[in-house]
Amino acid sequence: MRVVIGGVASRHALSVDGLDDIELALETLFREEPVEGNDLTLTVSVVGETFKVALGGLCSQLVRQTLSGTEGSDFRRDALSDVLRMLMDSLVDGYRTEDGPTPGSFSVEMEKRIT
C-alpha cells in the first residue's frame, strides 16, 4: 500500500505531509476492520490538483455510519466514532462512503489537494 501510494504521490508532487496524512487515514480505516473479512482494494488516482484514494471491501458498520452521517436510532455514538470523524476531517480534504459489491461491504473515497 505504501509503495503504491508513495509512487503515485512522488510523480504528482504530493507533499510528504500530504502523503503521511493519507497513509494515516488509511491505517485508521484498516484498524477498525476485522482480521478475517472481505478482500480490500486500493485505488489511487490524480485528477487535476486532487489526489484521490479509494479503499474498498470494508465491512465495519460503525465506520460506515460514522463517516456517512447515517447515524440511525441503533447507532451507538462513542469515543471511537468521535475520534474517527475528527481524524478523517483533519487528515483529508474530503471523504465519502459508497456501497460495495457485496452485501454489507463499502468503500471510503478520500481526496487530498496537491499544493
N, C-alpha and C positions, 0 to 999 in steps of 0.2 A: 504494500500500500504506500509506504513512504517513498519508495523508489519511483513509482509511477507518478505520484503527485509532485514529488521533487523535480522530476524530469520535465513535466509539463510546465511547472512553475518557473523553472530556470529559462525555458525557451520563451516565456512571455513576461519576463521581468516582474514577477510577483515578489514582493519583498520577503526577506527572511521572517520578519514578524508576521506577515500575512500568511506565509506557509505554516508557521508554528500555530497560528490561530486555527487554521483549517484542520491540521493534524490533531489538535486538542479537541476540537468539536467532534471529529470522527471517533477519537478514543473515548469520549464521553458517551457517545451513542453505543459503541461496542460494549462498554462496561455494563450496560443495562440489559444486554441480550443474554439469554440462557446459553450455557456451553453447548448443549445439544439443541439445535434449532434449524432454521432454514439456511440454505446456502446464501451467502451475502454476495452482492455485486457492487462494483465501484465503477462509476462513470465520471470521467473528468473531461471538461471542455472549456474553451475560452471563446466568449462571444463579445466582440468589441473590447471594452475595457473591464469585462467581468469574468472572473474565474468561477466556474461552476463545478460543483461536485455533487453527485447523487449516490447515496448509499441505499441499495435495495435489499429486500429479503429480510427486513427487520420484523420482529414479532412482539416486542414489548408494548402492550396496550397502554401502560402508564405513560411511556414516552410518546406514543401516538396521540393520546388525549391531551397531554401537556403541550406538545408542540403545535397541534392543530387547533387548539382552543375549543375542542368539543368536550367540554367537561360536563358530562351528564350528571344525573342525580346519584349515580353509583360511583362517581369519581371521588376518590379519597385524596384530597389535597394534603400534601405533607411537605416536609422539608426537601425531599428529593425533587418533587415537581418544581418547587420554587427555585432551587439551585440549578436544575436543568435549564429552565427557561432563562434565568439570569445569565448562565454561562453562554448559551446559544446567542442570546441578544448581544452579549459583549464580544463574542468571537467572530461572528459573521454578519454581513450586512443584510442578509435576508435568508429565510428558510421557509419551506412548506412541506407538507406531507402529501403523499399520493398513494392511492390503493395499489397493492401489489397484485401479481398474477395468481396467487393462491389465497384462499380464504384466511383472513387474519394477518396477512403479510402487508407490509407497506414500505415505502421508501421516504427518505428525507432528502430533499434537494436544497443545497446551500449555495449562496452567492457571496463572493468577496470581490470588492472593487480592486483593480490593479492600479495603484497610484504610487 
